Each structure stands twice: as structure tokens, then as C-alpha cells.
Amino acid sequence: MSVQQSLIVGGVVLAVAVVLGTIVARLVPAGFWRRNAEDLGIILGCASAPLALLARFTHHRSWPYAAVIAIAYGGFYLIRMRQLRNANRDGVRRLLGLHKDASYGEVLQQVERIEPRPVTTTGQLVLVVAAVATLALGVIIDQFTAALAGVALGVAEGTVRAAYRRSLTAKVRRIGH
């Protein structure tokens, strides 16, 4: 892939991010769909620059994909945590994808849906078995680095997302209405 093609790919991803984060997020119903459209727009926006830089290195390599995913999610959570730190009542509603005049009951209902539950012992065992199976499969198909990157990204996503959602829940309950 040439440098020009890499830049085009990054530009297209950025354009899709802008459309998702602005237009689509305002057209879909409030709540789950709006929050996910905005989140995906931010993630794709954060992924566009590393994708433009790393797209030409992707031929038979897995590390550029892992790097783009890590940068995209890292940027997303940095942006959302900053927004959460400065959020007031309307800001919390926006982070949840709700209308700014949503009632406190609607806000609490959304928070209860996204609040992470503790992982049970059985759940932890399933996660460990899945990670070991993924790494074993990586060894079998001679893609251990890709499997290791996938497991690491999965662990990071699981822990960082839960921490963000716990912080959002705590902020809603601390603000009150």
C-alpha cells in the first residue's frame, strides 16, 4: 500500500467518524443507540491518524492492527474520562446519550444498565480458558504475536471499560438530581 493510499484510508475513516459522531448520533433515538454512535465516532476518529500512518505496514503483519486498536481505544477513554471529570448534570446525560431534559429516573435507569457487575469465579475461569485457548491457537497457526496482542487488548478493554463505567456511575450518584 502506498503512502497516498494510506492517507486516503485514514481520511475515509475520519470522514465516517465525523458523520457517525455528529449526524447519525442526532438522528438515532436517545439512549443506547445515540451513545454507541457517538462512542464509535470518537473511536474511529482516534483511529484515523494511526491508521493513515500504519496502513502501509500491514502487509502480513499483525502489530499495526493491534497498535491502531490500542491507540483508538486509549484515545477514546482519555477523551471520555476528561469529559466525565468536567461533567455536570447535563454533561452526564450527554455521556449517557440522553436528552438534556431527561429525568433523574431515566439517568439512573441507563446507569443501572451499563454498570459493570463483578466477575464471578466461573466467569474468571471462562476468561482464563478463553485466553489460554487463544494463545494455543496462535501457537498452532504460527501467529502467537497476534494472539498475544489480541489477549492483551481484550484484557485492557475489559478492565478499562469497567473502570470508566464505574466512574460514570459514581459521578451520576454523586451529582444527584
N, C-alpha and C positions, 0 to 999 in steps of 0.2 A: 504494500500500500504506500502510495506517495505521500509527501507532506501535504500537498493540496487536497488529496482525498481525506486525509486525517482531519484537516481543518473543516472540510465540508461535513464530515460525520459529527464533529464537535458542535458545529453551528446548527445542524439539524436537531441534535439533542437539546441544545439550548432553546431553540425555537419551540420545540414540543413542550419543554419545561415552562416557558412563559405562557403558552396557551393553556396548559393544564392548571398552572398556579393562579391564573387571572380569570380567563374567560370561562373555562369549564367549571372551576370552583364556584363561580357565581351562578351558573345555570343549574347545577345539581341541587337536590334538596339539602337542607341544613342537617348537620349531624355527621354520621358515618361517611357518606359519600363525599361531602364537602371537605371534611378533614383529610380523607385519603387523597383527594385530588390535589389539595394544597401540599400535603406531605410529599406526594410523588413529584410534583412540580419542583419543590425545593431539592429533593434528592437528585433529580435529573439535572437541575441547574448546577448543583455542586459537582456532578459527574462530567459535565460537558468539557471543562478545561482539561482535566486529566485524560479524558478520552481523546481529545484533539492531540494531546502531546504523546500519548502512548499507543494510539491505534496502529501506527506503522510497525510497532514491535510485537504485535500479537500473533504473527505467523508461527505456529507450532510452539507457542509459549503460553503458559497459564498465569504467570506472575502479573502481566499487565492488567488482566481482568480482575484479579484479586486486589491490585492496587487501586483501580478505578472504583471498585465497590467499597473498599475501605475508606477512601477519600470522600466518596459521595455520602456514605452514612455518617462518617465523622463530621463532615461539614453540616449535614442536616441536624445532628444532635447538638452541635455547638450553636447553631442558629436558634434552634428551639429552646435550648436551656437559657440563652440570653434573653429571648422573648419572655420566657417564663419568669425569670428573675425580675424583670421590669413590669410584669403584668399586673393590671388592676382587675376589677370585676369584668369590664368589657374585654380586656385582653385575654382573660381566662376563657371567656365564652368564645372568642375568636380561635384560640388554640384548640378548643373542642369542636370547632366547626359549626357553632350555633349562631343564631341571630343575636344581635346585641341586646335585644329586649327579651331574651329567653328568661324564664323564671328560674329561681334557685332550684326548684324541684327538677326541672329539665337538666340543669347543670349537674346536679347530684346523680341523676339517672345516667347521664353519659359517663361520669366519673366511675360509677359502680361497674359499668360495662367494661371499661378499659383498665381498671385497677388490677394489677397482677396478683395472682394468688400464689401462695408458697408452693414450691415444687415438692411433691410427696416423695417418699423413699422409692416407691415404684417408678415414679416419673424420672427420678435421678438415675435409676438403674437402666431404664429405657434409653435415656440420653447417652449414658456411657456405652451401652451396647451399640447404639447407632454410630457413635464416634469411632469405636473400635472397628466396626464393620466397614465404615467409610475408609479408614486408614488401610485396612486389609485389602479392600478392593483397589485402592490406589497402588498398593504394592503389586497386586496381581496384574493389573493392566499397565504397570510401569509409569504411573502418574502420581507417585507418592507426594510430590511437592504440591500438586493441585489439590489432592485430598487433604493434606495438612492445612493448606490455605483455606479450604472450604470449612474444615472443622474449626479453625481459629476464627474465621468470620462468623460462623454460626454461634460460637460461644460469645463473641463480642456483641453480636446483635441481641442475643438473649439476655445478656446482663445489662447492656446499656439501655435497651428499650424498657426493661423493667424499672431501672433506676429513674428514667425520665418520667414514666407513668406514675411512679410513686411520688416523685416531686410534684407533678401536676396535681395529683390527688391531695397531697398535703397543702399545696397552695390554695386550692379551692376551699378546703375545710378551714384554713387559717383566715382567708378573706371573709368567708361567710356572706350572707346577703340580708 
